[in-house]
Amino acid sequence: MAVGAEKLNVLVACALLLLAVGCQASPYWPLEIGFYHDKCPQAESVVNGVVEYAISKNPGNGAAMIRMLFHDCFVEGCDASIFLDPTPFSPTPEKLSPPNDPSVRGFELIDAIKEAVEAVCPGVVSCADILAFAARDASCILSKGTVAFDMPSGRRDGTFSNASEPLKFLVPPTSNLSDLVDSFVVKGLNAEDLVILSGAHTIGRSHCSSFVSDRLNTPSDINGGLAWFLRSQCPADATPGGNDPVVMQDMVTPNVLDRQYYKNVLSHTVLFTSDAALLTSHETARMVEDNAKIPGWWEGRFAKSMVKLAGVEVKTGHQGQIRKNCRAINYH
């Protein structure tokens, strides 16, 4: 039997059941590739155009989209809750939480994408899907086309955002391997997803306060030459919101999404304890070596893990809403 026929039979059965017992339709629907094909056929191309232009101006914009997807999906699921601004009713949203403020950026780019999409299809495309598309496009552009994949869509936007939530789910860069794996498992991801998605640390920048205390001010396995360079860039008392410069996460290919990160892990030229932690178990160390040494191995796996990440605890069907403004929930 064809998939289409199976789906039709399920829908018919559900309809008969609804008529028989008067039950409520389920709000849960799977994401699908081409969700906006009929509702807004230009949606994905519009997102791609804005992202491509933004990255041409500053490659860091692409890194921001990929990081933002992670920080959104791990808190309340992939529902764009990270975009919500403070209001009198909700004065401390996620974006003001220490894991996000001031390091997460790209909100203005999301605004620009949303404005462009609304111009062609008002009230149709969710902010959560816009972020998922933007992270996919950034991955493709920054990898020079080696990380290319379809992104299922159909997400809806959440209406809750609180600064306490990121502290529960976003473990700090000082974390050991056990804590890192546990944080992924809670979200339906595994140790391989952890290793693969950590590869995104081959792009973007980091504030000195994220690594100075445990990598430079105390004994660590960090490469001596890198430590010397970082000490020349970072004050020993770097603190978030204070004297806190930024440095590139990958000094070799800072603006290219590639497997260089894994070579850096093996040579102890990575910034975070959480990066170095990947060598502390036989299983994850072997993954690091495979990703570093086998051409094309990491890129395909990164694409699959990005799709898994973007499917964490999504809101679909009748859940949530389609925000008109990504920074604010719809009140009417």
C-alpha positions, 0 to 999 in steps of 0.5 A: 500500500502506498504511503499516501493511501495509508495516511488517507486511511488513518485520517478516515479512521480518525474522522470516524472515531471523532464522530463516534465518541466526540473526542478532540483532535490531537494537536500533534502533527509531524514536521514535513519537508515542503510544509509551506509549498502551497501556503507560502512557496517563496518562504524558504527562498526568501529566508535563504536570500536574507541569510546569504546577504547577511553572511556576505557582510559578516560570516559571524551572522551565520554562526549566530543562527546555528548557535541560536537554534541550539539555545532555542531548542534546548529550552522549551523546544524549538519554538522561538521562545528565545526571541521574546522581549521583556514585557511588564507581564514577563520581565525576564525572558530567556534572552536575558538569562546568563547562558544567552546574555550577552553572548547570543546574537542575531536577533536583528537578523531574525527580525529582517528575515521575518519582515521579508517573509511577512511581506510575501506571506503575512501570518503564515510562517512561524518564527521557529521555522524561520530560525530552522531554515536560517540555521540550515542555510547558514550551515550550507553557506559557511561549509561552501555547500558541503553541508546541504540538507532539507529542513522539515517544517511546520513548527509553531511559536511558543508563548512562554519564556523565562530566564530560569529555564536556560539555566536548567538545560544549557550546561556551561562550557566548563562541563565534563563529558557526563554532564554534557551527554546527560543534557543531550539525552534529556532532549532525545539526542545522544553522545554522537549528536553531542560530538557532531554538533560540537563541530559547530565550534569551528565557526564563531567567536567566544567571550573570554569569560567562557574559558579563562577561569578553567582553561587559563587561570588553572592547570589544563591540557590546553596547548601552550602556544594557544594559551600564550596567545589567549592570555595576550587577548583576554584579561585574567579577570574577564567577566560577563558584561564587564571587560570581556573581549571575544576571540575566534573559536577556531584560529585555523579556518574561523569562517568555514564550517568544516572538520577543523574543529576535530583536528583542534580537539586532538591538538589541544587547541580548543577553547572550552573544557567541554571541547577537551572533554570529548577526549575523556572517553574511548567512545567519543575520542574515537568519534573525534578521530574519525571526524578529523581524519575521514573526509566527508564523514562529519559533514553528512552526520552534522546535517542529520544531527541538525535536523534532529536538533531542530525537531526537539519538543516542537509545537505543531498542529493546534499548539502555540501560534504564528507570531506576527512579530518574533519578539512578542506573542500575539494577544489577539 
